[in-house]
């Protein structure tokens, strides 16, 4: 178990390092930041002075090492627009995004796990067709369209829920549900496939031959085994929800990292874009690490391997 | 013989695949009985319906498409009239499975749940049927592993299936089957997937177990050689029907039905002359439902005659085996 954790943590560090490198390279390719920071008619001396201040006159490898060094102590530069540390801006808005993504995941799971299991147990019946149909529809609808539809119906037409802003439970319902639809559809389809696959295994027949009731066969043997692939997709979906929040947060004016990122891109506030990228990548990797640990807990063949 | 009650009495069992006019009969009037403390072997090629017969008794047929369409499966529980398993309700069947009738499957590699330790999987039956606590069940599981010849059982009970070899897994599956000391043990090709040396060990284990528990065994196999080692009586099946049955000694030494003769002629023996060529049965098993009248074996039988288009009579030979064949009818 220790060796396993050590290996996975090392892999995690490699991934983070890779993300930082890509961020650094993209930043160098995106042009001279002094063009943005200074007026167009700024004198050449001022420009050179600023380049010196920012360390842009140093050789690239040195700049790279300084960048990594600064990131290691949590310094991702200051926002051009807010004149504040970019990382602080991102972390300030992170809880709102995490809340949105977690609420979405919760909604997804509550919908997808029972539906997927039912569809597998009653395969080729109307229950299966209904569940599969709903999931196809869910996967086919784009998030922004679904969000606008939700606003039109629930906020404009029926005036049941607020269409924008954060801070209240009511304001969370529409964006979280909208964001949940796609991942619920994905998780449902995978749950159906995973449970169906396990139900055909010999050990399920042996469980029945032992005289266990169908409930025990399903929960103790089928679902426990099906949970192994399902946990993997749930982890991936949660990462996807964090990324997918960009669109949803924009549609619903949710004060999270996604909206910050969209605004920063529009205003070419590169340190903030960078900070968002690094934080999301970090969150994604941490989730994957957690999934791997959970996966090993669930699957004895990996636990000891 | 008549005075002794059969433990299991299968009468005219019929199983079909599918519904209505497209239904294909897979078991077509199968009858046999298993006596207390004896081993009955069902022999036949793949597709003859021997596994379906076993699953019907357990009521574990994949339904749909397969379902029991007729006949009775009488099981004697020792108290009162025999219970008809073909029509028993789910609850009764659930209480019976694993307790009074246990089954060993063909594939030990996939028969065990990969995410639970072996001991838990054995103990599960005892928790279910005997109401044992998990701790007591585990202690019993260790004893059972010892009984089926798994070395250092305390340690092995905590291991997972992937840490067991095929032979050891089959022993664990046998331990699960024995946990509640069932009156009837159904073994569906328990050694087919194992190496020859392991096969012999597992067969020996099953014989020991039978002597120890005085249980009855329904042994399903395609291997006539195994039949000779294991069984007291044998039923030969072909395409969903019983073609011959009788005491093992009689069937093996004087098979009456051409199909049984063919099965026995295709076993290699150590003492047979080097230049003798094994005699395989010509052709392939036809798909189920393709022949529904007359002798089902006539398309592959070397002695087929015009009369074989009519259903053959069941004839008992002087040796004591009875076969359904016109040829046997003529010669007696």
Interface residues (C-beta under 8 A of the other chain):
Chain A: X201 X202 X203 X205 X206 X207 X208 X209 X210 X211 X212 X213 X221 X224 X225 X228 X298 X299 X300 X301 X304
Chain B: X58 X60 X94 X95 X96 X97 X98 X99 X102 X103 X105 X107 X110 X111 X112 X113 X114 X115 X124 X125 X128 X129 X160 X162 X163 X173 X176
